[in-house]
Amino acid sequence: MCKAYRELVKDWKQEGRLEGKREGRQEGIQEGQKNRLILDVQNLMDSLRLTAEQAMDALKIEGEERANCYKILGKNITHAHGHTS
């Protein structure tokens, strides 16, 4: 019985490691996509002299994703429409 239990625990650990790898990979992909999006916005701003708002409009970034971009870019949401308070 002890051998069967050890095998079961070994299988659980292996499955846990695999699940952890899958989750880590998914998180890495999501982080990479966020970084790419910010880089795309910055490149449009630099190359075409667009505002952050114009660059995100061009990339069709909306909602929470847009708010996160402003936060990462160091912009305040109140600056979204070109207001410089």
Buried (B, 14 or more C-beta within 10 A) or exposed (E): EEEEEEEEEEEEEEEEEEEEEEEEEEEEEEEEEBEEBBEBBBEBBEEEEBBBBBBBBEBEBEEEBBBBBBEBBEBEEEBBEEEEE
